[in-house]
Amino acid sequence: MTTGTIPTTMRASVLLKQGVIEMQERPVPTPGEGEVLVRVGSVGVCGSDVHYYKHGRIGDMVVTAPIVLGHEVSGTVVGVGRGVSEDRVGDRVAIDPQVPCRQCRQCKTGRSNLCPFMEFYATPPFDGTFCDYVTAPADQAYTVPDSLSDESAALLEPLSVGLWAAHKADVGPGDQVLIAGAGPIGAMCAQAVRARGATDVVVTDFVDSRRERITSFGATRALHPVADAEEIAALRADAFIDCSGATPAVLSGIASTRGGGTVVLVGLGAEEMPLPVQLIATREINVTGVFRYVDTWPRGIALTTSGAVHLDDMVTARYPLEQVEEALNADADPLSMKAVVVVTPPESN
């Protein structure tokens, strides 16, 4: 069942190969059993999109064929597949871009983000959402209230990374949290740990403009990694969350974590780095990583709707679908926080 007239073809911004984007006309997908068809509203630009565009790969995930990028997505349900209530048509939704197998041991034990058979928007070989229409499992398309903008709904995806990092860090009321990196994910983590009750959130970054604005997104203090090195070294944070991927930041953060504290690695930098094993052992520091998230959309919607988290204010640039390439280069501006591709303007929904 569909609403209105669904065209047979749509626009799609396609990464042909490293550094080459082309607008194409492609067939509109048909929702399968248990799926919804979503007319895309807004899509946030993620660092992974930029990395695929500029480098053609992230680790062992390599672009070997044309691919549609984009996975931070919101939109409106305009059709449903078999087994999905027609009442879903017209729902404004935010989509969890993960499609796990739901059958393997990881899925069965609550670690669906680690499913070895995962299909994920914009991760080779699966197309993403820089296009007019996408399909998604109905239970992965979360209805959002009208008080939430299309842009905020799309940014629930990077917020989910922050929420999962805060969960892995086991942050609680009154905690002190150190975060390395004041970019979009650092800001999401800062807001997430504040929402969990952290009262002292220290964020480090080399860029002056990023340090200046991060206090608007959850940080209580913003420090320079070198100029404020002594103050950072004196911390004994309950948790350290690295969003930089930089080896010096990781090592400094570990040294600033209290005994029994937790280190969460979010940023992806060098594939290998030396770690202070004796310090980790003698302080009994827990070191873990973050790979996507599990069941974070309901919490993200609640926090954003309540005003505990602010996402609209993070958007610093907007581009139409025809300007995806410009959007992927927006991070060249040091004042940029979050670029969004507006596929369907709100007034058209």
C-alpha positions in Angstrom: 0.0 0.0 0.0 1.3 3.5 -0.8 0.2 7.0 -0.4 -0.2 9.5 -3.2 1.7 8.8 -6.4 5.0 7.1 -6.0 7.3 7.7 -9.1 9.0 4.7 -10.7 12.4 6.4 -10.6 14.2 8.6 -8.2 17.4 10.7 -7.8 20.4 9.1 -6.2 23.8 10.6 -5.4 26.3 7.8 -6.2 29.9 7.5 -5.3 31.3 6.0 -8.5 34.9 5.6 -7.1 37.1 7.4 -4.7 36.5 11.2 -5.0 33.9 10.9 -7.8 30.2 11.6 -7.2 27.5 11.4 -9.8 23.7 12.1 -9.8 21.9 9.1 -11.2 18.3 8.1 -11.9 17.5 4.8 -10.3 14.3 2.7 -9.7 12.3 3.4 -6.6 12.7 0.4 -4.3 9.7 -1.8 -3.4 9.2 -2.6 0.3 9.4 -6.3 1.0 7.7 -8.3 3.7 8.0 -6.5 7.0 9.4 -3.3 5.4 8.3 0.3 4.9 9.1 2.6 2.0 10.3 5.9 3.3 10.6 9.2 1.4 13.8 10.6 2.6 13.7 14.0 4.4 17.1 14.8 5.8 20.4 12.9 5.9 23.3 13.9 8.2 26.9 13.7 6.8 29.0 11.3 8.8 32.7 11.1 9.0 32.5 7.6 7.5 30.8 9.0 4.4 33.6 11.5 4.1 36.2 8.8 4.5 34.6 6.6 1.8 34.5 9.6 -0.5 38.0 10.8 0.1 39.8 7.4 0.7 37.6 4.7 -0.8 37.7 2.6 2.3 37.6 2.3 6.1 39.9 -0.5 7.3 38.8 -3.6 5.5 35.5 -2.1 4.3 36.4 -1.1 0.7 34.4 0.6 -2.0 34.7 -1.7 -5.0 31.6 -0.7 -6.9 29.3 2.4 -7.1 27.6 3.0 -3.8 25.1 5.5 -2.4 26.4 7.0 0.8 24.5 8.4 3.8 23.1 6.6 6.8 21.9 9.3 9.3 18.4 9.5 8.0 14.8 10.7 8.6 11.8 10.7 6.4 8.1 9.9 5.9 6.6 6.4 5.4 4.8 6.4 2.0 4.3 2.7 1.5 4.3 -0.6 3.4 5.2 -4.2 2.5 3.2 -7.3 3.4 2.6 -7.8 7.1 3.0 -4.1 8.0 -0.1 -2.1 9.0 -1.2 0.5 6.6 -1.5 2.8 9.6 2.2 3.4 9.3 1.7 5.4 6.1 2.2 9.0 6.9 4.4 8.4 9.9 7.4 10.6 10.3 10.3 8.3 11.1 14.0 8.1 12.1 15.7 5.0 10.8 18.1 2.8 12.6 20.4 1.9 9.6 21.3 -1.5 10.9 19.7 -4.7 9.5 21.1 -7.6 11.6 20.3 -11.2 10.7 18.4 -11.7 14.1 19.4 -15.4 14.1 23.1 -15.6 15.0 24.5 -15.8 18.6 25.3 -12.1 18.7 21.8 -11.2 17.8 20.3 -13.7 20.2 22.3 -12.4 23.1 21.6 -8.7 22.7 24.7 -7.8 20.7 23.0 -7.3 17.3 25.4 -4.5 16.5 28.1 -7.1 16.3 26.1 -9.4 13.9 28.6 -10.9 11.4 25.9 -10.8 8.8 25.0 -7.1 9.3 23.6 -5.1 6.4 24.2 -1.4 7.1 23.3 1.6 5.0 26.3 3.0 3.1 28.7 0.3 4.1 30.0 -1.6 1.1 28.2 -3.3 -0.7 25.0 -1.8 0.7 23.6 1.4 -0.6 22.7 4.3 1.7 20.3 7.1 1.8 21.5 10.1 -0.3 18.5 9.4 -2.5 14.8 10.1 -2.6 13.4 6.8 -1.3 14.7 3.9 0.8 13.2 0.8 2.3 13.8 -0.3 5.9 12.5 -2.9 8.3 9.3 -1.5 9.9 10.6 -2.0 13.4 13.8 -0.1 12.5 11.8 3.0 11.4 10.9 4.8 14.6 8.0 7.2 14.7 9.0 10.6 15.9 6.7 13.4 17.2 6.0 16.5 15.2 8.0 18.5 17.7 11.1 16.9 16.4 12.5 18.4 13.1 13.6 16.2 10.2 17.2 17.2 11.0 17.0 16.3 14.6 15.4 13.0 13.6 18.3 12.2 11.3 20.8 13.1 13.9 19.4 10.5 16.3 21.9 8.2 14.6 25.1 10.0 15.7 23.4 10.6 19.0 23.0 6.9 19.3 26.8 6.5 19.1 27.0 8.9 22.1 24.3 7.1 24.0 26.0 3.7 23.4 29.4 5.1 24.5 27.9 6.5 27.7 26.3 3.1 28.3 29.6 1.3 27.8 31.3 3.8 30.1 28.7 3.1 32.7 28.3 6.8 33.5 26.2 7.7 36.5 25.1 10.7 38.5 27.9 12.9 39.8 30.5 11.3 37.6 33.5 13.1 36.0 34.0 12.3 32.4 36.9 13.2 30.1 36.2 13.3 26.4 38.9 13.7 23.7 37.6 15.5 20.6 35.0 18.3 20.3 33.7 17.4 16.9 30.1 16.1 16.2 30.6 12.7 18.0 32.4 14.3 20.9 29.4 16.7 21.3 27.0 13.8 21.1 29.0 11.9 23.8 29.1 15.1 26.0 25.3 15.5 25.8 24.8 11.8 26.4 26.9 11.6 29.6 25.2 14.8 30.9 21.8 13.1 30.3 23.0 10.2 32.4 23.9 12.5 35.3 27.6 13.3 34.8 28.3 16.7 36.5 31.9 17.4 35.3 32.4 16.8 31.6 35.8 17.8 30.4 36.4 17.9 26.6 39.8 18.4 25.0 40.5 19.6 21.5 43.2 21.5 19.6 40.8 23.7 17.7 39.9 27.0 19.4 36.4 27.2 17.8 35.5 23.7 18.7 36.5 24.3 22.4 34.5 27.5 22.4 31.3 25.9 21.2 31.4 22.5 23.0 30.2 24.1 26.3 26.9 24.6 24.5 26.7 20.8 23.9 27.2 19.3 27.4 30.8 20.1 28.3 31.4 21.9 31.6 35.1 22.6 30.7 37.0 22.7 27.4 40.8 22.2 27.6 43.7 22.4 25.1 45.6 19.0 25.0 49.0 20.7 25.3 48.5 24.1 26.9 46.3 22.5 29.6 48.3 19.2 29.8 49.0 19.6 33.6 45.3 20.1 34.4 44.3 17.1 32.2 47.0 14.9 33.9 45.7 15.8 37.3 42.2 14.5 36.5 41.1 11.1 37.8 38.0 10.7 35.6 35.4 8.0 36.3 35.3 7.5 32.5 37.4 8.5 29.5 35.8 8.5 26.0 38.1 9.0 23.1 36.4 10.5 20.0 39.6 11.5 18.3 41.4 8.3 17.3 44.7 10.0 18.1 47.2 7.9 19.9 48.5 10.8 22.2 44.9 11.5 23.2 44.2 7.9 24.0 47.4 7.6 26.1 46.7 10.9 27.9 43.1 9.9 28.6 44.1 6.5 30.0 46.6 8.2 32.4 43.8 10.6 33.5 41.3 7.8 34.4 40.9 6.7 38.0 41.5 3.2 39.3 38.5 1.1 38.4 37.4 3.6 35.8 36.4 2.9 32.2 38.1 3.8 28.9 35.8 3.8 25.8 37.4 4.0 22.4 35.0 5.6 19.9 37.3 7.2 17.4 39.0 5.1 14.8 42.7 6.1 14.3 45.7 3.9 13.9 45.0 0.2 13.6 47.5 -0.5 16.3 48.9 1.7 19.1 51.0 1.0 22.2 49.1 0.9 25.5 50.4 1.4 29.1 49.6 -2.2 30.1 51.0 -1.9 33.6 49.0 1.2 34.3 45.8 -0.4 33.0 46.5 -3.5 35.1 47.5 -1.9 38.3 44.6 0.6 38.2 42.2 -2.1 37.0 41.0 0.2 34.2 38.4 -1.3 31.9 39.1 -0.7 28.3 36.4 -1.3 25.7 35.3 -0.1 22.3 32.1 1.1 20.6 30.8 -0.3 17.3 27.5 1.3 16.5 24.7 0.8 19.1 21.8 -1.3 20.3 18.2 -0.1 20.8 19.1 3.5 21.3 16.4 5.2 19.2 13.6 5.2 21.8 16.0 6.8 24.4 17.3 9.3 21.9 13.8 10.3 20.9 12.8 10.8 24.5 15.9 12.8 25.5 15.6 15.1 22.4 11.9 15.6 22.8 12.3 16.5 26.5 15.0 19.0 25.7 17.7 17.1 27.6 19.6 16.8 24.3 19.8 19.5 21.6 20.4 18.4 18.0 19.0 21.2 15.8 21.7 23.6 17.1 24.4 21.3 15.9 23.5 21.8 12.2 25.9 24.4 10.7 25.3 23.8 6.9 22.5 22.5 4.7 22.8 21.2 1.1 20.3 19.9 -1.5 20.7 16.4 -2.8 22.4 17.8 -5.9 25.2 19.1 -3.7 26.3 16.0 -1.8 29.9 16.5 -2.9 29.9 20.0 -1.3 28.4 18.5 1.8 31.1 15.9 2.0 33.7 18.6 1.9 32.0 20.8 4.5 34.4 19.7 7.2 37.1 21.7 5.6 35.6 24.7 7.4 36.8 24.7 11.0 33.5 26.3 12.1 31.5 23.4 10.7 29.9 21.1 13.2 27.3 19.1 11.3 26.3 19.2 7.6 22.9 17.9 6.5 21.6 17.0 3.1 18.0 18.1 2.7 16.5 15.6 0.3 12.9 16.6 0.7 12.3 20.1 2.2 9.9 20.0 5.3 7.2 21.9 3.4 7.1 19.2 0.8 6.3 16.4 3.3 
